Amino acid sequence: MITKLLPENVTENWETIKYAIREALPPFAQDTPDKITRILESIILGELEVWVYYDLDEGVIRLKSVITTSIVTDSESKTKNLLIYSIYNFTKGSREEWLEGMEALKKYAKANDCLYITGFTVEPLILSFVDSVGGDTSVRFIRIPV
């Protein structure tokens, strides 16, 4: 089951969520001592959303994945997209779980007038999944240190 957490739910479970975010930061995140504090601030302000995928096992929540997203608007075209900022899996998910998560994100993106769900990855399994659901993996993210 996937659900979007409210900011207060994030702060109550911050240590686990912080670990997941830290392990899956995107390649463009600046490596500064206060980066996690800035990320928490973005979550509290509602600029970055936290989603969790979990199972209920005899009333006990078993966390499987933490996903962070942000609705970003291209400043020139004013096009809105849902950016997957990070994904961290505590356990390997099934294809059905990935599809359930993708459908939830699509529904959320559509409700917020987003054109695409976007993200950055070098993980072959994610690239393969995106290809299998009709996504485009041909675009490359580049970065040049300055």
N, C-alpha and C positions, 0 to 999 in steps of 0.2 A: 504494500500500500504506500502511495506517495502523498505527501501533504506539504503545503507551504506553511512554514512557521511564522508566527507573529514575533515581532522583535523581543517581547518579554520572554517568549519560549526559548529564544536563542540565548539570551543572557542567563537564563536558568541552567542551560546546558552548554555554556560557553567553552569549557575545557575540551570536551569531545569535539565540538564543532570547530574550535580553533585549530585543533590538531589536523582535522580533515582538510580545512582550507589551506593551512600551511603546507601540507604535503602535496597539494594540487594547484599551487599558484600558477597563473598563466605566465608565459614567457616575458611579458612586458611589465610585470609588477616590479616596482623599484624595491631593491633589497636594502631597506633601512630598518633600524631598530624599532621604529614606531609604526611599521606597515600594518601589523595586526591590529593595533589600536585604531588606525585609520579605517581599516576594514570593518571593525566592530562599530565604529561611528557611522559608517555608511549603512550598515544593517539597521541600527537603531533609528536612523533618519528615513529608512524605507527606500534608500537608493539601491541597495543590494538586497535581494531576497534569498532566503535560505529554504531549501526544500530537503526533506528527508524521505528516504525509502526505508520501510521497516516491515517486519513481520510481528504479529502478536502470537506468542507461544504460551498458552495457558495463562493469559493475562500479563505476561512479561513482554515488554517491547524489546525487540532485537533489531538494532540499527544495522542497516545494510549499506546505505550510501548517503552522502551529503552532497548536495548540488547547490551552487550559488548562481544566481542569474541577475541580470540588470537590463532594464529597458533602456536602450541607447538610441539616440536620434542623430542621424547624420546631419551635421550643421549646414551643409550646402543644400541637400535635396529635401531635408526635413523628413526623411524616411525613418520609420521606427522599426527596430529589430530587437528580438529578445536574445541577448548575449548570454551564453553559458560561460560564466566566469571561471568556474572550477567544478570538477566532479571527483569525488573520492569514494572508492568502494572499499568497505571493510571486508566484504565477502563477494565472491563472484556471483553476478546476477544472471538469471536465465534470459533468453531472448524475450519471453513473454513479459518479464519484469521490465526490461528495457523498453519494450513497446508500450507498456502501461505508463511508464514515466514519460516517454516521448509524447503520448497522447495528452497527458495532463499539461505538459509544457506547451503543446500546440494550442490547446483550448485556452490557456492563460494568455498566450501571445495573441491569439485572434481576438480575445476579449479586450486586449489593450491596443488594438489596431496595428499590430506588428506585421511586417511583410514576411520576415524570415526568422528562424531560430539560427543563430550563428555561434561559432565557437572556434577554439584553437586546439589542435591536438597533433601528436605524432604517434599516438597509440594505434597500432594496426587493427585491433579489435573494434575500436570506436570508428575508425575509417571504414571498415568493412560493414559495420552496422548501418552507418549513415548511407553508404552506397545502396545497401539492401532495402532501405525505406525510401529510395528515390531522391536522396540528398546529393549535393554536388561537393565532391572532395578535391576538385581540380585546382581550386584557388590556393595560393601559397601565402602565408604570412611571412614577411621578411622583417629583419631588424638589423640595424647597423649601429654599433656602439659609437657614442660621441664623447 
